[in-house]
Amino acid sequence: MDDLLDVSSFMANLKAKTEALSKPSETKSNKPSSGLVKLFMHAEANQGVITLLPFSDPTVKGNYVTYLDKTVGFVRQFKMKKYKDSKEKDWIRILPKINYGSLSNEESALYDEVCGLFEEVNKAKKMNAREISKKSYVLLYGYILNHFNSAQKTVESSKGKMAMIVLPTKDFSDKQYSNINEITAKLPNPNDYSWTQKYYCNELSGRQHYLRIGFTMNADKKGYTVTVNHMTNNPNDIAGMEVPEGLTITQEQINMISNGHIKDFLGWQVRDGKLFNQELYLRIRDYFKSLLAGVNVTSTPTQAATTVNQADGIIQASPEPVVSAEGHVDPVANIPVSPTPVAPVATTPVIETPVVSELASTPPVEVPPAVAPVAPVAEVPVAPVVAPPVTSVPDVTPPPVAG
């Protein structure tokens, strides 16, 4: 798989993404699971340290990280019955409009109306604060080398698996950008970022460079602490060989990520391969209208759609909801780019249950953007000498410059 990182574009986009974020703001399917693991990192059992080999989203060339944040629009999320006959409510997510690709006039009007109703319901406090919010998300694929929870115990259910990591944070790009610049500054040519191509690539074997992501809930339960480090195998110490010798990613594992970030994130909401599920949006519209009218939810959606101006760009400061079951930065060519409209792909959407269901944990409130960002803590980009990586001693040799 050859999808080399465009270093110049990658760094320019990452810088733009970081600067933009620093500014104040704000189907049902019976198909079997594909085997892709979804790690929703707000789930406490998933938090800790993950080491992985990044792989790109095959539906958007050169894109390794998809950002759903204020630079393109937040994700609106709320709880509603997944299907008309469901007994329990599930999380429904409305993505920024650009992520749905080309919509018909009718679909576009319905989307705008639903977004407008969402704002009305939220403003009128017609739903509990734990059942409705706006959120930033970061999506990326990777082969999980190791996964240690907060107690430094291995999470066996994700180790050695292909996964999509879902991070409810707006700080990832800043940490990533800072670590890349920290490493590059130590190289003979402080303006040469070509070494990043050894990390962000689709090579199936022979890889020695990996990403280490730390993600834990803050002690005050408000927001998360995020770290991103670019690491290299340490051949002088067995404990520093994070990437096993002879490791080869199979084509079957690569096929697990063929749907792309957006489809895998939406999961069951995708219908017949189409990102915009009109039937679901009609039910959402009727549900919101019933809440605003103070009556019971109607079972049959009406067909008329009145366009309402879309309200976007404000982070909800209320606590994040308890989750029930169930952009873009190409560190090489797209890492911090604003999301490009993702055209629907003909492949079957992944209907995957996260390692720890969203219902299993309660994500904390995201720190409001008005709070000044904390300067990232620099870490040396080398492989840990002892396991688990949380307490490892890194090798001080910077990664080699690509020849």
N, C-alpha and C positions, 0 to 999 in steps of 0.2 A: 504494500500500500504506500503510494508516494504522494504525500501532500505536504511539501516543505513549507515551513513558516516563512512568510514575507516579513523579515525582521524589521525593516524600516516602518512598514505599515503597522506592524504589531505594536511597536513601541510608541508610535505616534498616537495610535488609537487608545492604548492603555493610559497614556498620559492624559489624553482628552477625557477619558472616562473618569479618571481619578479627580481631575480638576472640576469636572461637572458635578460629581458627587459631593465635593467639598463645599459647594455653594449652598447657602441656606435655601429651603423650599417651603417645598415639597411636591355510554351507549350500550348503552346496554350491549353486552357481548357475551356469548357463551364460549368463545374461543379459549383454548388452554393458554396458560402462562408460557412466555417464551423463555423463562429462566433468568431474565434480567433482574437483579436485585435493586430495589429502590431504597436508598438510605435517606430518610427524612431526618435531618440532623437536629430538629427541635425535640425529637424524642430523646429523653434523657439517657436511655440505654444505648443509643447510638453515639452519644457524645464522647469525645476523647481525642485520640490521634489516629489518623489514617495515612498510610503510605500507599501510593498508587502510580500506575503507568497511565498517563492521560491518553485518550483517543478522541478524535474529532467527531463532530456531528456530521454524518454522511449526507444530510440533506442541505447543508450550507457549507460550501467549500471553505476549508481553512478555519472553521470555527470550532474552537475547543471549549469555550466557556460562553454560556448565554446568560445575559443579565436582564432581569425584569425589575427595573427600578425607576427612579424618578426621571432618568434621562429618556425613557421611552414611555413611562406610565407604570403605575403600581399594579399589582395583582389585587383585584377585589375578591374577597372570599367571605363566605357566609354558610350557615348550616340550613339545609333543607332536605326533605326526603329525596333520596336518589331516584326512585321511581314512584309512580302514583300509589302502588300497593306496598311500598316499603314501610316497615314499622319504625325504623330508626332514621334519624337525620344523618346526613353525611355532608362533608365539605364540598361546596361547589366553588370553582375558581373561574373568574372572568379575567382573561388576559388583556394586556394592552391591545388595542384594535389592530395595530400593525402586525401582530403575530398571527392573525387569522388569514393573512394573505388577501386575495381579491374577493370582496363580498358584493353581492348583488345590491341594488338599491333598497330592496325590501329587507334584506339581511342587515344592511348598514343602519337603516332606520330603526330596526328592532334592537340592534346592539346599543345604539345611542339611547333609546328609550329605557332599556333595562339599566344602563349605567346611571341615567338620571334618577330612576326610581330607587336604585341602590343608595344614592346620595340622600334622597328624601327620607328613606327608611332609617338610615344611619343618623341623620341629623335629628330626626324626630324620636330617636331612641326606641324604635319599635321592636328592636331585637336586643337581647342581652349583649353587653360588650364582649362577652366571651364567645359570641356566635357570629360576629360580623367585624371585619377589619380590612385595612389595606396593608399590603406587605411587599417588601422587596425580596426577591429570590435570585439565587445563583444556581445554575444547572451545569453539570459537567459529567462526562463519562470517564470511567477508568477501570483498569484491572486492579483489584484490591490485593496488594502484597501482604499487608498486615493491618489489623484493626484492633486497637486497644481502647477499652472503655475508660471512664474516669478513674476506675479503681486499678487501672493498668492490667486488666485481665483481657485475654484475647477474645474477640467476638468471632467465634468459629463460623457462625452462619453467613458471614460476608467475606471472610478470608479466602483468597484464591478464586473469587467470583468476579464476573463482569458486572459493574454496577453503574447506576446513575445516582450521583450525590446531589441532594437538594438542600441547599444552605439558605435559611431564612435570614439573610444579612445583606447589608449594603457595603460592608467593609472589605470584602474579598479582594476587589481590584486594587485597592490602596495597599493592602498587605503584599499582594503579588508584585505590584509595580515597585514597591520599596525594596523587596528582597532581590529582584532582578537588578536594580540599580546598585545595590550594595555589593553584589557579586561582581558586576561588570567593572566597578570602580577599582577592584583589586587586580584586574587583568592588565597585561602590557598595553593593550589599546582600550582605554576606558570608554570608547564609543562603539565598540564592537559587540553587538548583541547576538551574533550568529550562534553562540553556544546554546541559546535557548531552543534551537532546532533539535537538540539531542533529547530534550524533555517533551516537547510538544510535537509528536510525530506519530505515525501509524505503523511503525515497524513491529512485526510480530515476534521477532527474536533478536538476540544480541544486544538488548537494551541494558544500560548500566546506570541510567539517570532516571530519577523518580521524584515525584512531588510528595511532600509531607504536609498534611493539613491538620491543624489543631482547632477544635471547635468545642467550647464548653460554655455553659450558662454562667453568667456572673453571679457572685454571691448574693447580690440584692435582688436576684430574679428578674432584673430588668436588662434585657439584651444579652449579648454573647461576647466572648473573647475569641478572636480569630487570629490564627497564625498561618502563614504560607511560606514554605521553604523549599528551595530547589536543592536536592541532595544527590550525591554520587556514591556508588558502591566503593567501599574501602577494601581493596584487595589484600591489605596488610593485616586485616583482622577478620576472622570468620564472623564475628558478631556484627561487623560493618557491611556484610554482604546481604543487603536487603533484597536485592533482585537475585533470586536463586540462579545458580549457574545452569545454563542450558534451558532456561525457561522459554517456552514458545506458546504464544497465544494462538488458539485454533480459529479456523474460519467460522466454525459453529458459534464460538464466543463473539466474534465480530458481527455475525448476523443478528445477535441479540440487540444491537444498538442501531439497527437499520431504520427504525421509525423516526429517529431524530429527537432532540431534547423536548420540543414542544408537545409532540404527540405522547411521549412517554410521561411527561409531567401531567397532562390532562387525563391520561388513562381512560377510564370508562366513559368520560364525557365525549370522547370522539365517537362519531357515528358514521358507519359505512366509509371510513377512511377520511371523513371530512372534519376539520377542526371546529368549524362553527356548526353546532348542533341546534338547528332551528326549533325543533320540537321542545328541547330542553329550555331554550330561551323563552318560548311562549309560556311554559309552566312557571319559569322564574318571574316573568312579568306579572302573571296572574297572582302569584304568591305575594309579591311585593305590594300589588294593588290591594289585596285582601288585608294585608297588615296595616296599610295606610287608612283603609276604610274601617278597620276594627271589626272585620267579620271573619268567618271561617274561610279557609282556603278552598277555592273552587277546584273541582277535579278535572274540568274540561277547559282548556285554554281558549280564549277568544282570539279572533283573527285580526281585528283592527289594530294598527300600530301607530301611535302618535309619537313623532320625533321629539325627544327631549335633549337639550344641550348636554353634552358629556362634561362631567366635572371630574377633572383629573389633577394629580400632582400634589396632594396633601397626604402626608403619612398619618395614619390613625394612631393616636397616642394611647388608645385604650389597650388593655391586656390582650394578648393574642389568644385565640380560641383553643379549646381542647380538641384534638383531632381524632376523628373516627377513622375506621379502617379505610382502608385503603388508606435583542439582545445582545453583547456577544464579545467575547474576548478571545481572540485567537492569539495565544502567546506567541504566535508565530505570524499570523496574518490577520487575525481578527480579535485578539483578546478583549480589548475594551471597546469594540465598535457598537454603535447603537444597533439594536436588532433589525435585521433585514426581514421583510415580510416572508413568512415561511409558507410556501405553497403546499397544499395538501399532498401527501404522498400516498401512493396506492397500497402501500404495505398495511398489514393488519396492526392496529394499535396494540401496544403492550398493556396487558391488564395484569399488573403486578402488585402484589401486596408487599408493603415495605417490611424490612426485617423486623422492625418494631412498628406496629400499626400506629397511625396518627391518633387513634383514640386512646392509645396507651400513655400519652403524656400531654402536658399542658405547656405550650410554648409561651415564654415570657413576653412582656411588652418590648417592642423594638425601641431603642433609645431615640427620642425625637431628634430630627435633623438640626434643631436649633442648638443642640449641645456641641461644643467644639470637639472635633475628632481628636482622639488620643494618638500621639505620634507612635508609629509602629516600632516595635523593639527589634533591633537588628539581630540576626542570628547568622552564624557561620554556615555556609552552604555545603556541609559535608555529611557523610553518613555517620550514624551513631555507632559508637564502639560497643555499647552494651544494650541489651534489650530489656524492657521495651523502650522505644525511642523517647518516651517522655523524660527519661533520666539519662539518656545516652550522651556520651562525650563525642562531639563531631570531629572529623578530620579537618584540619585547617587548610588543606590544599584546595584552591578554587578549581572548578571544573575546567577541563581543557577547552581551548578555543577550537571550534570546528575548522578543519583544514580545508 
